[in-house]
């Protein structure tokens, strides 16, 4: 049995390494919060999704995810208008083609649905370690003239990440992190004529292939933080992300697949009243403004001679968030040269977010834009601080012995969390419990 498993693993590695891989979309869990703020920000990602956005942020993040449902609808007006005529056409009413033609006036109609984190929305990130179990279903049939281009996939991702301190002076912090992300993907990618679909629908389905791709990827990132509120992030995504077809659900496929490497740079400035007013009431201390700027896929700017590459201006993202009492969040931004707006409500572990933004599905600005409506309902409780042995000292501190913590009350595991009021509260409760136990 062991020999059989080893044989198949060797065969999988051989296919992955030596066959010419086919490029496919990256493994991501887009969030409604980031969508309303101009896309992912590698310098502002202190939540469970830091596993996929910037693994270095795992070092300073404490959050769990227990339930989430996050649907996105592309071109919502057009999509709702096409449901009835398409249903009639499938039932044999060819007169519905006229209604479809009226709805498709303009020649380019991107449609689709993106459903994330349902039913799999389990994640934990705390002080240098994190993992997630997420799923995503994305269906994007774009109608361009009389051609239908379909891109669809269903993913299950199991990222596991670790982070380490490089430098920690109290005022200036540099962290490093990496994520290993095993995955399984069912994918369909086809292009066909609308008239051929009507005339030879059953025959065309025989040419469609739907492979099950299994593999793994590797990301890493760096994060710099200044206690004045400035942060900067640099990530290297999909350094190696390869997958092989283990079976085909429909048709046949003997390809190997990969996700192209990308490098991303971002800066953010997060200012809150509590940073300047030490005695501010809690509801005011967490009121503030965040500004973020990102340049995604930096290497693409140096490959613009290749006509199949996206225009580099689509890789720029900017965002602004106004946070009121850490409960109401108003967001605006721009990503892929299209505007975005969003609103978030947070009550304890319950989070409700909505965003309306533009998404560019083409290679050039304005080539195939689509409006998108995003909704997210989530329960994400705070994770308790953890004392992990690899996070007690920074790399520089280990060499110079400059950041050694003085444990209070003889507790060798205590580090202190001076920048996190909620973590301080955890520490205070722990010390009170210890005091109570000793008195008993």
C-alpha positions in Angstrom: 0.0 0.0 0.0 2.8 2.4 0.9 4.6 1.6 -2.3 1.4 2.4 -4.3 0.9 5.8 -2.5 4.6 6.6 -3.1 4.2 5.8 -6.8 1.3 8.1 -7.2 3.0 10.9 -5.3 6.0 10.5 -7.5 3.9 10.5 -10.6 2.0 13.6 -9.4 5.3 15.5 -8.8 6.7 14.4 -12.2 3.6 15.8 -14.0 3.8 19.0 -12.0 7.4 19.6 -12.6 8.0 18.5 -16.2 4.7 19.0 -18.0 3.9 22.5 -19.5 1.6 24.0 -17.0 -1.6 25.9 -17.8 -2.1 29.2 -16.0 -5.2 29.6 -13.9 -6.7 32.2 -11.5 -5.0 32.6 -8.1 -6.5 31.1 -4.9 -8.1 33.9 -3.0 -11.0 34.7 -0.7 -12.0 38.3 -1.6 -13.8 40.0 1.3 -16.6 42.6 1.2 -14.5 44.8 3.6 -11.6 45.0 1.1 -13.9 45.3 -1.9 -15.5 48.5 -0.6 -12.0 49.9 0.1 -10.3 49.4 -3.3 -9.3 45.7 -3.0 -6.8 43.8 -0.8 -4.3 45.9 1.1 -1.1 44.1 2.0 -0.2 46.7 4.6 -3.7 46.7 6.2 -4.9 43.2 6.7 -5.2 42.4 10.4 -7.8 39.7 10.2 -8.0 36.0 9.4 -7.5 36.7 5.7 -4.0 37.8 6.4 -3.2 34.1 5.7 -3.8 34.8 2.0 -3.1 38.6 1.8 0.1 39.1 3.8 1.2 36.2 6.1 3.5 38.6 8.1 0.3 40.2 9.6 -0.3 36.9 11.4 2.2 38.0 14.0 -0.1 40.8 15.3 -3.5 39.4 14.5 -6.0 37.7 16.8 -9.2 36.6 15.3 -11.4 33.5 14.8 -14.0 32.8 12.2 -16.9 30.4 13.0 -19.5 31.3 10.4 -19.6 33.4 7.2 -21.7 33.7 4.1 -20.4 36.1 1.5 -22.2 36.2 -2.0 -21.3 38.6 -4.8 -23.5 39.2 -7.9 -21.9 40.6 -11.1 -24.0 43.0 -13.2 -27.0 42.5 -10.8 -29.5 44.4 -13.0 -28.7 42.5 -16.1 -28.5 39.1 -14.2 -32.0 39.5 -12.8 -33.3 40.6 -16.2 -31.9 37.4 -17.9 -33.2 34.8 -15.5 -36.7 34.6 -16.8 -35.9 34.6 -20.6 -33.1 32.0 -20.2 -35.5 29.8 -18.2 -38.1 30.1 -21.0 -35.5 29.3 -23.6 -34.3 26.2 -21.8 -38.0 25.1 -21.6 -38.2 25.4 -25.4 -39.6 28.9 -25.9 -37.4 30.3 -28.7 -39.3 33.6 -28.6 -37.4 34.3 -25.4 -34.3 34.9 -27.6 -35.8 38.4 -28.4 -35.9 39.3 -24.7 -32.4 38.0 -24.3 -31.2 40.1 -27.3 -32.8 43.2 -25.8 -31.1 42.5 -22.4 -27.8 42.0 -24.1 -28.0 45.3 -26.0 -24.5 46.9 -26.0 -22.7 43.7 -27.0 -20.6 43.1 -23.8 -22.4 41.7 -20.8 -20.3 40.1 -17.9 -22.5 38.1 -15.6 -21.8 35.9 -12.7 -22.0 34.8 -9.1 -19.2 34.5 -6.4 -20.1 32.6 -3.2 -17.5 32.5 -0.5 -17.1 30.8 2.9 -20.2 28.8 2.8 -20.4 26.2 4.2 -16.6 26.2 5.0 -15.6 29.3 7.0 -13.4 28.1 9.8 -10.3 30.0 10.6 -8.0 30.9 13.5 -5.1 33.4 13.6 -3.3 34.4 16.8 0.2 35.6 17.5 2.3 34.0 14.9 0.2 31.0 13.8 -3.0 30.6 11.8 -5.0 28.2 9.6 -8.2 28.3 7.6 -10.6 26.0 5.9 -12.4 28.0 3.2 -14.5 27.3 0.1 -15.4 29.5 -2.9 -17.6 29.0 -5.9 -17.2 31.4 -8.8 -19.2 31.4 -12.0 -18.6 34.0 -14.7 -20.4 33.6 -18.1 -19.6 36.7 -20.2 -21.6 37.4 -23.3 -19.5 39.3 -25.9 -21.6 39.8 -29.0 -22.8 36.3 -30.0 -20.0 34.6 -28.0 -20.3 33.2 -24.5 -17.1 32.9 -22.5 -17.4 30.8 -19.4 -14.9 30.9 -16.5 -16.1 28.8 -13.5 -14.4 27.1 -10.5 -15.1 25.7 -7.1 -12.3 25.8 -4.6 -11.5 24.4 -1.2 -8.4 26.0 0.4 -6.6 25.0 3.6 -4.0 27.6 4.3 -1.6 27.2 7.2 0.7 30.1 8.1 3.4 31.1 10.6 5.0 34.5 11.3 8.2 35.6 13.1 9.6 38.8 14.5 12.6 40.2 12.6 12.8 43.5 14.5 10.9 44.8 17.5 12.0 48.1 19.1 8.6 49.0 20.5 8.2 51.9 18.1 9.4 50.1 14.9 8.4 46.5 14.1 9.3 44.3 11.2 7.7 40.9 10.8 8.0 38.0 8.3 5.5 35.3 7.5 4.7 32.5 5.1 1.7 30.4 4.2 1.4 27.0 2.7 -1.9 26.5 1.0 -3.1 23.0 -0.1 -6.0 23.2 -2.4 -8.6 21.3 -4.5 -10.2 23.0 -7.5 -12.9 21.9 -9.9 -12.6 24.1 -13.0 -14.4 24.8 -16.3 -13.1 27.3 -18.8 -14.8 27.4 -22.3 -15.6 29.8 -25.1 -18.5 29.0 -27.5 -20.9 30.7 -29.9 -24.4 31.4 -28.6 -26.0 30.2 -31.9 -23.9 26.9 -31.8 -25.2 26.4 -28.3 -28.8 26.6 -29.5 -28.1 24.3 -32.6 -25.7 21.8 -31.1 -26.1 22.1 -27.4 -25.7 18.4 -26.5 -22.8 17.9 -28.9 -20.9 20.9 -27.5 -21.2 19.6 -24.0 -19.2 16.6 -25.0 -16.2 18.8 -25.7 -16.3 20.5 -22.3 -13.8 19.3 -19.7 -14.2 19.8 -16.0 -11.0 18.6 -14.2 -10.5 18.1 -10.5 -7.1 19.8 -9.7 -5.2 19.1 -6.5 -2.0 20.8 -5.4 -0.4 23.3 -3.1 1.0 26.8 -3.1 3.5 28.9 -1.1 3.4 32.6 -0.2 5.5 34.8 2.0 5.4 38.4 3.1 7.0 41.2 5.1 5.3 43.9 7.3 6.8 47.0 8.7 4.9 48.9 11.4 5.6 52.3 13.0 3.7 53.0 16.2 2.7 56.4 14.8 0.2 54.5 12.5 2.3 54.0 9.4 2.7 50.5 7.9 4.2 49.0 4.8 3.8 45.5 3.3 5.6 43.5 0.7 4.4 40.0 -0.4 5.5 37.3 -2.8 2.5 35.3 -3.8 2.4 32.0 -5.5 6.2 31.5 -5.4 5.3 27.9 -6.2 1.7 27.1 -6.8 1.2 23.9 -8.8 -1.6 21.4 -9.3 -2.2 18.2 -11.2 -5.5 16.7 -12.5 -6.4 13.7 -10.4 -9.6 13.0 -12.3 -12.0 14.7 -14.8 -15.6 15.0 -13.7 -16.6 15.7 -17.3 -14.6 15.0 -20.5 -10.8 14.5 -20.2 -7.9 16.7 -19.2 -4.3 15.7 -18.8 -2.8 19.1 -18.2 -0.9 20.4 -15.2 -1.8 23.8 -13.8 0.0 26.7 -12.1 -0.8 30.1 -10.7 1.6 32.8 -12.0 3.9 34.4 -9.5 3.1 38.0 -8.3 4.8 40.5 -6.1 2.7 43.1 -4.3 3.6 46.3 -2.4 1.4 48.4 -0.2 1.5 51.3 2.4 -1.2 52.3 4.9 -1.7 55.0 7.5 -4.1 54.3 10.3 -4.8 57.1 12.7 -7.2 56.9 15.7 -8.1 59.4 18.4 -6.8 57.1 21.1 -3.3 57.2 19.7 -3.1 60.9 20.5 -5.5 61.2 23.4 -4.4 58.7 26.1 -7.5 59.3 28.3 -10.1 59.2 25.5 -13.3 57.2 26.3 -13.4 53.8 24.6 -15.9 54.8 21.9 -13.8 57.8 20.9 -10.4 56.0 21.2 -11.4 53.7 18.3 -12.7 56.4 16.0 -10.3 57.3 13.2 -9.3 57.2 9.5 -7.3 54.7 7.5 -5.8 55.4 4.1 -4.2 52.6 2.0 -2.4 52.4 -1.4 -1.4 49.1 -3.2 0.5 48.2 -6.3 -0.4 44.6 -7.1 1.6 42.3 -9.4 4.6 44.7 -9.7 6.4 42.6 -12.3 3.5 43.1 -14.7 4.6 46.7 -15.2 7.8 45.4 -16.9 6.0 42.9 -19.2 3.8 45.4 -21.0 5.2 44.4 -24.4 3.3 41.1 -24.1 -0.2 41.7 -25.5 -1.8 39.0 -23.3 -0.7 40.8 -20.1 -3.2 43.1 -18.3 -2.6 46.8 -18.5 -0.4 47.7 -15.5 -2.7 50.6 -14.4 -5.3 48.0 -13.5 -2.9 46.8 -10.7 -3.3 50.0 -8.7 -5.6 50.1 -5.7 -6.4 52.9 -3.2 -8.8 53.0 -0.3 -10.1 55.2 2.5 -12.0 54.0 5.6 -13.6 56.1 8.3 -14.2 54.2 11.5 -16.7 55.4 14.0 -16.4 54.0 17.5 -15.0 50.8 15.9 -18.7 49.9 15.1 -19.5 51.8 11.9 -17.1 51.8 9.0 -17.6 53.9 5.9 -15.4 52.9 2.9 -14.5 54.3 -0.5 -11.8 53.4 -2.9 -10.7 52.6 -6.5 -9.4 49.3 -7.9 -8.8 48.3 -11.5 -9.5 51.9 -12.4 -13.1 51.5 -11.2 -14.8 53.1 -8.1 -15.9 51.3 -4.9 -18.0 52.1 -1.9 -18.8 50.1 1.2 -20.4 50.1 4.6 -19.6 47.9 7.6 -21.3 47.3 10.9 -19.6 45.5 13.8 -21.3 44.5 17.0 -19.0 42.3 19.1 -18.3 39.2 17.1 -21.0 39.9 14.5 -20.0 41.7 11.3 -22.3 42.9 8.5 -20.7 44.4 5.4 -22.0 45.5 2.0 -20.0 46.9 -1.0 -20.8 48.1 -4.5 -17.8 48.4 -6.8 -16.6 47.9 -10.3 -14.6 44.9 -11.5 -12.6 44.8 -14.7 -12.7 41.4 -16.4 -10.8 42.5 -19.5 -7.1 43.3 -20.1 -7.6 47.0 -20.7 -9.4 49.7 -18.7 -13.0 49.8 -19.8 -12.7 46.7 -22.0 -15.1 44.5 -19.9 -16.2 46.3 -16.7 -18.9 44.8 -14.5 -20.6 46.3 -11.5 -20.6 44.0 -8.5 -22.8 43.9 -5.4 -21.2 42.3 -2.3 -22.7 41.2 1.0 -21.1 39.5 3.9 -22.6 38.2 7.2 -20.0 36.8 9.6 -19.3 35.8 13.2 -15.7 36.4 14.0 -14.8 36.4 17.7 -11.5 37.7 19.0 -8.9 35.1 19.6 -7.1 34.9 22.9 -3.4 35.9 22.9 -1.0 33.0 22.7 2.5 32.6 24.0 4.3 30.8 21.2 8.0 30.1 21.8 9.1 31.3 18.3 7.4 34.7 18.9 9.1 35.6 22.3 12.1 37.2 20.7 12.8 39.0 17.4 15.7 37.8 15.2 17.6 41.0 15.9 16.8 40.8 19.6 18.0 37.2 19.7 21.3 38.2 18.3 21.8 41.4 20.3 19.6 40.4 23.4 18.0 43.9 23.1 14.3 43.0 23.3 14.2 40.5 26.2 11.0 40.9 28.1 11.0 41.1 31.9 8.3 38.7 33.1 6.0 40.0 35.9 5.3 37.9 39.0 7.8 35.3 37.9 5.8 34.3 34.8 8.4 33.3 32.2 5.8 33.1 29.4 4.4 36.6 29.7 5.4 39.0 27.0 2.9 41.9 27.3 0.9 43.5 24.5 1.3 47.3 25.0 -0.4 48.2 21.7 -3.6 46.2 22.2 -6.1 47.3 24.9 -8.1 44.1 24.4 -5.0 41.9 24.9 -4.1 43.9 28.0 -7.6 43.1 29.3 -6.9 39.4 28.7 -3.7 39.7 30.7 -5.4 41.6 33.5 -8.1 38.9 33.8 -5.5 36.1 33.8 -3.6 37.8 36.6 -6.8 38.3 38.6 -7.7 34.7 38.2 -4.3 33.6 39.4 -4.5 35.9 42.4 -8.0 34.5 43.3 -6.8 30.9 43.0 -3.8 31.6 45.2 -6.0 33.2 47.9 -8.2 30.2 47.9 
